């Protein structure tokens, strides 16, 4: 992963997911926190450093109880993450959010590098594009996307831009991510066709013209 991608990833993702310090339900009814970090099943929540209102560490029983209360409140899945703030008391710090994001980011990178040997050589914009998609759908998503998979295996970034749209059915909030991903792969195409620096992340702007 290029350094520019690692540096930008947290703030890039926060634009689409928000930065949430409590448990909430995503649109699929899965318990989530941080910047779209799944903590479902509950065992994934138990390793997160939850704090009570007085700043002391929450116990396992307290974490389980709050997790279950959120999980059982199906209305939260359509109410948006801010609704869960009013019915929860446990919180995580900004440092904990960043640790969650970086841990999952590194795991996604490792998975993508195993499947895609050329990943490390891709332009920064292409790396961020697929990492954005992996954040939304899981690092192995491309196995079920034949046209997109063919495009990235051949470093055809124009084709990747044409075939990277995530379904918005039941999740209209993915529109901005789709727009960003199309832009990212379009940038990568421009980088590949010019002498632009592949280490530079040009998004949200564009690479210099040849």
C-alpha positions as CSV (number, residue, x, y, z in Angstrom):
1,X,0.0,0.0,0.0
2,X,1.4,3.3,-1.0
3,X,2.1,5.8,1.9
4,X,-0.3,8.4,0.5
5,X,-3.2,5.8,0.6
6,X,-2.5,4.8,4.2
7,X,-2.4,8.5,5.2
8,X,-5.6,9.4,3.4
9,X,-7.7,6.3,4.1
10,X,-9.2,7.2,7.5
11,X,-10.5,10.6,6.5
12,X,-11.6,9.3,3.0
13,X,-13.7,6.6,4.7
14,X,-15.1,8.9,7.3
15,X,-16.8,10.9,4.6
16,X,-19.0,7.9,3.8
17,X,-19.3,6.2,7.1
18,X,-19.1,8.9,9.7
19,X,-17.0,8.6,12.8
20,X,-19.0,6.9,15.5
21,X,-17.9,6.3,19.1
22,X,-20.9,4.1,20.1
23,X,-22.5,0.9,18.8
24,X,-25.2,1.2,16.1
25,X,-26.9,-0.9,13.5
26,X,-25.9,-0.7,9.8
27,X,-28.6,-1.0,7.1
28,X,-28.2,-4.8,7.2
29,X,-28.9,-4.9,11.0
30,X,-25.3,-5.6,11.9
31,X,-23.8,-4.0,15.0
32,X,-21.1,-1.5,13.9
33,X,-18.9,1.2,15.4
34,X,-16.0,3.5,14.4
35,X,-15.9,4.2,10.7
36,X,-18.1,1.4,9.5
37,X,-16.3,-1.3,11.6
38,X,-18.4,-4.4,12.1
39,X,-18.5,-5.8,15.6
40,X,-20.9,-8.5,14.8
41,X,-21.0,-11.2,16.3
42,X,-20.6,-9.9,19.8
43,X,-17.1,-11.5,20.2
44,X,-15.8,-8.8,17.9
45,X,-17.1,-6.2,20.3
46,X,-15.5,-7.7,23.3
47,X,-12.0,-6.9,22.1
48,X,-12.8,-3.2,21.6
49,X,-11.8,-0.9,24.6
50,X,-15.3,0.3,25.6
51,X,-15.5,2.9,28.3
52,X,-18.4,3.9,30.6
53,X,-19.5,7.4,31.1
54,X,-17.0,8.0,33.9
55,X,-14.2,6.9,31.6
56,X,-13.6,3.6,33.3
57,X,-13.3,0.4,31.3
58,X,-16.6,-1.5,30.6
59,X,-16.8,-5.1,31.8
60,X,-17.5,-8.0,29.5
61,X,-21.1,-8.2,30.8
62,X,-21.7,-4.6,30.2
63,X,-20.4,-4.8,26.7
64,X,-22.5,-7.9,26.0
65,X,-25.6,-6.2,27.4
66,X,-25.3,-3.0,25.4
67,X,-24.4,-5.0,22.2
68,X,-27.6,-7.1,22.6
69,X,-29.8,-4.1,23.3
70,X,-28.6,-2.5,20.1
71,X,-28.9,-5.7,18.1
72,X,-32.5,-6.2,19.3
73,X,-33.6,-2.7,18.4
74,X,-34.3,-3.3,14.7
75,X,-35.5,0.2,14.2
76,X,-32.0,1.5,14.5
77,X,-31.1,-0.1,11.2
78,X,-33.1,2.5,9.3
79,X,-32.8,5.4,11.8
80,X,-29.1,6.3,11.1
81,X,-26.2,5.9,13.5
82,X,-27.0,9.1,15.4
83,X,-30.2,7.5,16.7
84,X,-28.2,4.9,18.6
85,X,-26.3,7.6,20.5
86,X,-29.4,8.2,22.5
87,X,-29.9,4.6,23.6
88,X,-26.3,3.7,24.3
89,X,-23.9,4.6,27.1
90,X,-20.6,2.9,26.2
91,X,-18.1,4.8,24.1
92,X,-14.7,4.4,22.4
93,X,-12.0,7.1,22.0
94,X,-10.7,8.6,18.8
95,X,-7.5,6.6,19.3
96,X,-9.6,3.4,19.5
97,X,-11.4,4.3,16.3
98,X,-8.1,4.9,14.5
99,X,-6.8,1.5,15.8
100,X,-9.9,-0.3,14.5
101,X,-9.6,1.4,11.1
102,X,-5.9,0.7,10.6
103,X,-6.2,-2.9,11.8
104,X,-9.0,-3.7,9.3
105,X,-7.2,-1.7,6.6
106,X,-4.0,-3.8,7.0
107,X,-6.0,-7.0,6.9
108,X,-7.8,-5.9,3.7
109,X,-4.4,-5.0,2.1
110,X,-2.9,-8.4,3.1
111,X,-5.9,-10.2,1.5
112,X,-5.8,-8.1,-1.7
113,X,-2.1,-8.6,-2.1
114,X,-2.6,-12.4,-1.9
115,X,-5.2,-12.4,-4.6
116,X,-3.8,-9.6,-6.7
117,X,0.0,-9.8,-7.1
118,X,0.2,-6.5,-8.9
119,X,-1.5,-4.5,-6.1
120,X,1.6,-3.0,-4.7
121,X,2.5,-1.6,-8.1
122,X,-0.9,0.0,-8.8
123,X,-1.2,3.8,-8.8
124,X,-2.3,5.2,-5.4
125,X,-5.7,6.1,-6.7
126,X,-6.4,2.5,-7.9
127,X,-5.3,1.2,-4.5
128,X,-7.7,3.5,-2.7
129,X,-10.4,2.6,-5.1
130,X,-10.3,-1.1,-4.4
131,X,-9.8,-0.5,-0.7
132,X,-12.9,1.6,-0.7
133,X,-14.9,-1.2,-2.3
134,X,-13.4,-3.7,0.0
135,X,-14.4,-1.6,3.0
136,X,-18.0,-1.6,1.9
137,X,-18.2,-5.3,0.8
138,X,-15.3,-7.3,2.2
139,X,-11.8,-7.8,0.7
140,X,-12.9,-10.9,-1.4
141,X,-15.7,-9.1,-3.1
142,X,-13.9,-9.0,-6.5
143,X,-14.2,-12.8,-6.9
144,X,-17.9,-12.3,-7.5
145,X,-17.4,-9.4,-9.9
146,X,-16.0,-11.0,-13.1
147,X,-15.9,-7.8,-15.3
148,X,-14.3,-5.7,-12.6
149,X,-11.9,-8.5,-11.7
150,X,-10.8,-8.9,-15.3
151,X,-10.2,-5.2,-15.4
152,X,-8.0,-4.9,-12.4
153,X,-6.0,-8.1,-13.2
154,X,-5.1,-6.4,-16.5
155,X,-4.6,-3.0,-14.9
156,X,-7.4,-1.7,-17.3
157,X,-8.4,1.2,-15.0
158,X,-10.9,2.7,-17.5
159,X,-12.8,-0.7,-17.5
160,X,-12.5,-0.8,-13.7
161,X,-14.2,2.7,-13.5
162,X,-17.0,1.4,-15.7
163,X,-17.6,-1.7,-13.6
164,X,-17.1,-0.6,-10.0
165,X,-20.6,0.5,-9.1
166,X,-21.9,-1.0,-5.8
167,X,-25.6,-1.7,-5.8
168,X,-27.6,1.1,-4.1
169,X,-30.7,-1.1,-3.6
170,X,-31.7,-0.6,0.0
171,X,-28.6,1.5,0.7
172,X,-28.9,4.8,-1.2
173,X,-26.1,6.2,1.0
174,X,-23.5,4.3,-1.2
175,X,-24.0,6.8,-4.0
176,X,-21.2,9.1,-2.9
177,X,-18.8,6.2,-2.5
178,X,-19.6,5.0,-6.0
179,X,-18.9,8.5,-7.4
180,X,-15.6,8.6,-5.5
181,X,-14.6,5.1,-6.7
182,X,-15.3,6.0,-10.4
183,X,-13.2,9.1,-10.0
184,X,-10.4,7.1,-8.4
185,X,-10.2,4.5,-11.1
186,X,-10.4,7.3,-13.7
187,X,-7.5,9.0,-12.1
188,X,-5.5,5.7,-12.1
189,X,-6.2,5.4,-15.9
190,X,-4.8,8.9,-16.4
191,X,-1.8,8.1,-14.3
192,X,-1.1,4.9,-16.4
193,X,-1.3,6.9,-19.6
194,X,0.9,9.8,-18.5
195,X,4.0,10.3,-16.6
196,X,2.1,11.2,-13.4
197,X,3.6,10.0,-10.1
198,X,1.9,6.7,-9.1
199,X,2.9,7.3,-5.4
200,X,0.8,10.5,-5.4
201,X,-2.9,10.2,-4.4
202,X,-4.6,12.7,-6.8
203,X,-8.2,12.2,-5.5
204,X,-10.3,14.3,-5.1
205,X,-8.5,16.2,-7.8
206,X,-7.1,14.8,-11.0
207,X,-3.5,13.9,-12.2
208,X,-1.8,16.6,-14.3
209,X,-2.3,16.2,-18.0
210,X,0.5,14.8,-20.2
